[in-house]
Amino acid sequence: VRHIKYFLKGNAKDEDIIEMAGKNKGVIITYDRQFKHLKHYYQLYAQHNVGVIFFRSYKDVIHYWDIVLSFINEWENLKKMIAEKDYH
């Protein structure tokens, strides 16, 4: 697991992030709503063979620790889903 800033500058375009994830055989984990709601991104996910996990919460305010705990609690399920998904 690596933060996007490890690969790209903080002001990178979403399209560049998707391309970079594909080059590194990555899966994007995000709670950025744009990654889910911009329809042309789905074509980019397929083109670059990128998986995306959308984090969502039913809380109005999401704290960093809420995100960490969610991923800790779901880590094995996430790994299984990623391993079973055919992105080709």
N, CA and C atoms as an extended XYZ file, in Angstrom:
264
Properties=species:S:1:pos:R:3:atomname:S:1:resname:S:1:resid:I:1 pbc="F F F"
N         0.855       -1.179        0.000 N   VAL     1
C         0.000        0.000        0.000 CA  VAL     1
C         0.890        1.227        0.000 C   VAL     1
N         0.658        2.113       -0.964 N   ARG     2
C         1.448        3.335       -1.085 CA  ARG     2
C         0.517        4.510       -1.344 C   ARG     2
N         0.854        5.640       -0.779 N   HIS     3
C         0.103        6.868       -1.027 CA  HIS     3
C         0.471        7.390       -2.403 C   HIS     3
N        -0.470        8.028       -3.057 N   ILE     4
C        -0.261        8.543       -4.407 CA  ILE     4
C         0.929        9.495       -4.480 C   ILE     4
N         1.203       10.210       -3.408 N   LYS     5
C         2.316       11.156       -3.403 CA  LYS     5
C         3.670       10.464       -3.546 C   LYS     5
N         3.705        9.159       -3.323 N   TYR     6
C         4.919        8.374       -3.523 CA  TYR     6
C         5.271        8.315       -5.011 C   TYR     6
N         4.257        8.396       -5.871 N   PHE     7
C         4.438        8.261       -7.316 CA  PHE     7
C         4.323        9.571       -8.083 C   PHE     7
N         3.409       10.446       -7.653 N   LEU     8
C         3.102       11.665       -8.401 CA  LEU     8
C         3.032       12.863       -7.470 C   LEU     8
N         3.154       14.048       -8.048 N   LYS     9
C         3.006       15.276       -7.264 CA  LYS     9
C         1.574       15.411       -6.771 C   LYS     9
N         1.381       16.187       -5.717 N   GLY    10
C         0.081       16.353       -5.089 CA  GLY    10
C        -0.996       16.943       -5.986 C   GLY    10
N        -0.601       17.641       -7.030 N   ASN    11
C        -1.591       18.258       -7.908 CA  ASN    11
C        -1.814       17.444       -9.184 C   ASN    11
N        -1.537       16.150       -9.151 N   ALA    12
C        -1.696       15.297      -10.325 CA  ALA    12
C        -3.162       15.179      -10.711 C   ALA    12
N        -3.403       15.086      -12.010 N   LYS    13
C        -4.766       14.894      -12.512 CA  LYS    13
C        -5.207       13.465      -12.220 C   LYS    13
N        -6.515       13.303      -12.057 N   ASP    14
C        -7.052       11.966      -11.813 CA  ASP    14
C        -6.668       11.005      -12.933 C   ASP    14
N        -6.696       11.488      -14.163 N   GLU    15
C        -6.336       10.645      -15.300 CA  GLU    15
C        -4.896       10.146      -15.188 C   GLU    15
N        -3.990       10.991      -14.689 N   ASP    16
C        -2.595       10.590      -14.484 CA  ASP    16
C        -2.481        9.552      -13.375 C   ASP    16
N        -3.301        9.703      -12.361 N   ILE    17
C        -3.304        8.742      -11.253 CA  ILE    17
C        -3.755        7.379      -11.754 C   ILE    17
N        -4.803        7.365      -12.569 N   ILE    18
C        -5.308        6.106      -13.114 CA  ILE    18
C        -4.245        5.445      -13.989 C   ILE    18
N        -3.597        6.229      -14.842 N   GLU    19
C        -2.546        5.692      -15.712 CA  GLU    19
C        -1.385        5.148      -14.882 C   GLU    19
N        -0.963        5.883      -13.854 N   MET    20
C         0.139        5.453      -13.005 CA  MET    20
C        -0.223        4.157      -12.280 C   MET    20
N        -1.447        4.053      -11.800 N   ALA    21
C        -1.873        2.829      -11.117 CA  ALA    21
C        -1.809        1.643      -12.061 C   ALA    21
N        -2.202        1.854      -13.302 N   GLY    22
C        -2.135        0.777      -14.286 CA  GLY    22
C        -0.712        0.338      -14.560 C   GLY    22
N         0.192        1.279      -14.694 N   LYS    23
C         1.606        0.949      -14.952 CA  LYS    23
C         2.216        0.162      -13.799 C   LYS    23
N         1.704        0.391      -12.590 N   ASN    24
C         2.237       -0.281      -11.406 CA  ASN    24
C         1.374       -1.441      -10.936 C   ASN    24
N         0.428       -1.860      -11.798 N   LYS    25
C        -0.487       -2.963      -11.471 CA  LYS    25
C        -1.176       -2.710      -10.141 C   LYS    25
N        -1.645       -1.472       -9.977 N   GLY    26
C        -2.230       -1.053       -8.714 CA  GLY    26
C        -3.738       -1.093       -8.667 C   GLY    26
N        -4.221       -0.947       -7.479 N   VAL    27
C        -5.642       -0.791       -7.200 CA  VAL    27
C        -5.781        0.537       -6.468 C   VAL    27
N        -6.665        1.383       -6.949 N   ILE    28
C        -6.882        2.684       -6.323 CA  ILE    28
C        -7.900        2.521       -5.203 C   ILE    28
N        -7.553        3.018       -4.036 N   ILE    29
C        -8.474        3.050       -2.899 CA  ILE    29
C        -8.773        4.513       -2.629 C   ILE    29
N       -10.043        4.894       -2.693 N   THR    30
C       -10.378        6.312       -2.591 CA  THR    30
C       -11.757        6.527       -1.975 C   THR    30
N       -11.940        7.686       -1.417 N   TYR    31
C       -13.293        8.127       -1.072 CA  TYR    31
C       -13.607        9.436       -1.788 C   TYR    31
N       -12.824        9.736       -2.810 N   ASP    32
C       -13.060       10.879       -3.679 CA  ASP    32
C       -14.234       10.539       -4.597 C   ASP    32
N       -15.328       11.246       -4.458 N   ARG    33
C       -16.541       10.936       -5.209 CA  ARG    33
C       -16.364       11.073       -6.715 C   ARG    33
N       -15.449       11.928       -7.153 N   GLN    34
C       -15.231       12.090       -8.589 CA  GLN    34
C       -14.785       10.789       -9.245 C   GLN    34
N       -13.994       10.001       -8.545 N   PHE    35
C       -13.517        8.751       -9.122 CA  PHE    35
C       -14.670        7.813       -9.441 C   PHE    35
N       -15.779        7.964       -8.754 N   LYS    36
C       -16.920        7.091       -8.987 CA  LYS    36
C       -17.940        7.717       -9.932 C   LYS    36
N       -18.077        9.009       -9.897 N   HIS    37
C       -19.179        9.651      -10.613 CA  HIS    37
C       -18.844       10.157      -12.005 C   HIS    37
N       -17.592       10.217      -12.363 N   LEU    38
C       -17.243       10.667      -13.710 CA  LEU    38
C       -17.174        9.450      -14.623 C   LEU    38
N       -18.147        9.345      -15.490 N   LYS    39
C       -18.320        8.128      -16.291 CA  LYS    39
C       -17.133        7.813      -17.193 C   LYS    39
N       -16.447        8.820      -17.707 N   HIS    40
C       -15.322        8.510      -18.598 CA  HIS    40
C       -14.168        7.845      -17.851 C   HIS    40
N       -14.157        7.933      -16.524 N   TYR    41
C       -13.116        7.251      -15.755 CA  TYR    41
C       -13.243        5.738      -15.882 C   TYR    41
N       -14.466        5.227      -16.009 N   TYR    42
C       -14.653        3.790      -16.112 CA  TYR    42
C       -13.938        3.236      -17.349 C   TYR    42
N       -13.949        3.993      -18.433 N   GLN    43
C       -13.230        3.596      -19.632 CA  GLN    43
C       -11.715        3.591      -19.355 C   GLN    43
N       -11.243        4.583      -18.603 N   LEU    44
C        -9.820        4.635      -18.262 CA  LEU    44
C        -9.423        3.473      -17.353 C   LEU    44
N       -10.294        3.108      -16.406 N   TYR    45
C        -9.995        1.961      -15.528 CA  TYR    45
C        -9.787        0.708      -16.381 C   TYR    45
N       -10.674        0.503      -17.341 N   ALA    46
C       -10.570       -0.676      -18.201 CA  ALA    46
C        -9.332       -0.589      -19.099 C   ALA    46
N        -9.101        0.573      -19.679 N   GLN    47
C        -7.964        0.766      -20.583 CA  GLN    47
C        -6.638        0.490      -19.887 C   GLN    47
N        -6.512        0.920      -18.637 N   HIS    48
C        -5.253        0.772      -17.900 CA  HIS    48
C        -5.256       -0.433      -16.958 C   HIS    48
N        -6.352       -1.213      -17.007 N   ASN    49
C        -6.446       -2.424      -16.184 CA  ASN    49
C        -6.286       -2.109      -14.695 C   ASN    49
N        -7.063       -1.138      -14.236 N   VAL    50
C        -6.971       -0.656      -12.861 CA  VAL    50
C        -8.236       -1.011      -12.093 C   VAL    50
N        -8.052       -1.562      -10.922 N   GLY    51
C        -9.167       -1.787      -10.016 CA  GLY    51
C        -9.335       -0.578       -9.113 C   GLY    51
N       -10.560       -0.339       -8.673 N   VAL    52
C       -10.841        0.797       -7.794 CA  VAL    52
C       -11.741        0.327       -6.663 C   VAL    52
N       -11.343        0.687       -5.457 N   ILE    53
C       -12.172        0.432       -4.274 CA  ILE    53
C       -12.656        1.779       -3.786 C   ILE    53
N       -13.965        1.942       -3.748 N   PHE    54
C       -14.562        3.192       -3.296 CA  PHE    54
C       -14.935        3.062       -1.830 C   PHE    54
N       -14.313        3.885       -0.995 N   PHE    55
C       -14.648        3.913        0.430 CA  PHE    55
C       -15.844        4.819        0.617 C   PHE    55
N       -16.808        4.359        1.351 N   ARG    56
C       -17.926        5.230        1.697 CA  ARG    56
C       -18.289        4.985        3.150 C   ARG    56
N       -18.872        5.983        3.723 N   SER    57
C       -19.264        5.922        5.123 CA  SER    57
C       -20.666        6.466        5.247 C   SER    57
N       -21.374        5.959        6.209 N   TYR    58
C       -22.722        6.447        6.460 CA  TYR    58
C       -22.715        7.598        7.452 C   TYR    58
N       -21.534        7.949        7.923 N   LYS    59
C       -21.399        9.080        8.838 CA  LYS    59
C       -21.311       10.368        8.031 C   LYS    59
N       -21.770       11.456        8.607 N   ASP    60
C       -21.657       12.752        7.941 CA  ASP    60
C       -20.217       13.254        7.935 C   ASP    60
N       -19.490       12.948        9.000 N   VAL    61
C       -18.093       13.361        9.120 CA  VAL    61
C       -17.237       12.094        9.202 C   VAL    61
N       -16.243       12.029        8.337 N   ILE    62
C       -15.342       10.877        8.325 CA  ILE    62
C       -14.008       11.311        8.915 C   ILE    62
N       -13.578       10.616        9.943 N   HIS    63
C       -12.285       10.882       10.558 CA  HIS    63
C       -11.275        9.865       10.045 C   HIS    63
N       -10.038       10.256       10.031 N   TYR    64
C        -8.968        9.388        9.541 CA  TYR    64
C        -9.026        8.016       10.212 C   TYR    64
N        -9.219        7.990       11.508 N   TRP    65
C        -9.218        6.720       12.228 CA  TRP    65
C       -10.391        5.835       11.810 C   TRP    65
N       -11.518        6.416       11.425 N   ASP    66
C       -12.648        5.634       10.911 CA  ASP    66
C       -12.226        4.868        9.647 C   ASP    66
N       -11.488        5.547        8.794 N   ILE    67
C       -11.020        4.925        7.556 CA  ILE    67
C       -10.040        3.802        7.861 C   ILE    67
N        -9.098        4.061        8.740 N   VAL    68
C        -8.098        3.051        9.109 CA  VAL    68
C        -8.785        1.812        9.682 C   VAL    68
N        -9.691        1.998       10.605 N   LEU    69
C       -10.381        0.856       11.221 CA  LEU    69
C       -11.202        0.076       10.196 C   LEU    69
N       -11.832        0.776        9.287 N   SER    70
C       -12.621        0.103        8.260 CA  SER    70
C       -11.736       -0.801        7.407 C   SER    70
N       -10.584       -0.296        7.007 N   PHE    71
C        -9.698       -1.109        6.188 CA  PHE    71
C        -9.073       -2.251        6.972 C   PHE    71
N        -8.772       -2.039        8.221 N   ILE    72
C        -8.255       -3.134        9.047 CA  ILE    72
C        -9.309       -4.224        9.167 C   ILE    72
N       -10.530       -3.830        9.446 N   ASN    73
C       -11.611       -4.798        9.629 CA  ASN    73
C       -11.967       -5.532        8.336 C   ASN    73
N       -11.799       -4.910        7.202 N   GLU    74
C       -12.192       -5.500        5.918 CA  GLU    74
C       -11.017       -5.966        5.071 C   GLU    74
N        -9.796       -5.894        5.580 N   TRP    75
C        -8.610       -6.166        4.782 CA  TRP    75
C        -8.660       -7.538        4.099 C   TRP    75
N        -8.978       -8.581        4.821 N   GLU    76
C        -9.003       -9.927        4.230 CA  GLU    76
C       -10.065      -10.025        3.147 C   GLU    76
N       -11.228       -9.424        3.357 N   ASN    77
C       -12.282       -9.421        2.334 CA  ASN    77
C       -11.839       -8.640        1.097 C   ASN    77
N       -11.167       -7.518        1.299 N   LEU    78
C       -10.685       -6.724        0.173 CA  LEU    78
C        -9.661       -7.502       -0.647 C   LEU    78
N        -8.725       -8.157        0.023 N   LYS    79
C        -7.722       -8.947       -0.690 CA  LYS    79
C        -8.382      -10.053       -1.501 C   LYS    79
N        -9.378      -10.682       -0.931 N   LYS    80
C       -10.087      -11.761       -1.621 CA  LYS    80
C       -10.819      -11.219       -2.850 C   LYS    80
N       -11.511      -10.095       -2.703 N   MET    81
C       -12.232       -9.500       -3.830 CA  MET    81
C       -11.264       -9.118       -4.948 C   MET    81
N       -10.134       -8.532       -4.594 N   ILE    82
C        -9.163       -8.123       -5.603 CA  ILE    82
C        -8.583       -9.355       -6.306 C   ILE    82
N        -8.271      -10.394       -5.557 N   ALA    83
C        -7.694      -11.602       -6.142 CA  ALA    83
C        -8.669      -12.297       -7.075 C   ALA    83
N        -9.948      -12.256       -6.763 N   GLU    84
C       -10.966      -12.943       -7.575 CA  GLU    84
C       -11.388      -12.139       -8.785 C   GLU    84
N       -11.165      -10.827       -8.780 N   LYS    85
C       -11.620       -9.968       -9.867 CA  LYS    85
C       -10.680      -10.079      -11.057 C   LYS    85
N       -11.248      -10.281      -12.223 N   ASP    86
C       -10.462      -10.347      -13.450 CA  ASP    86
C       -10.554       -8.992      -14.118 C   ASP    86
N        -9.474       -8.227      -14.118 N   TYR    87
C        -9.468       -6.878      -14.673 CA  TYR    87
C        -9.093       -6.861      -16.150 C   TYR    87
N        -8.917       -8.030      -16.773 N   HIS    88
C        -8.515       -8.083      -18.186 CA  HIS    88
C        -9.724       -8.025      -19.083 C   HIS    88
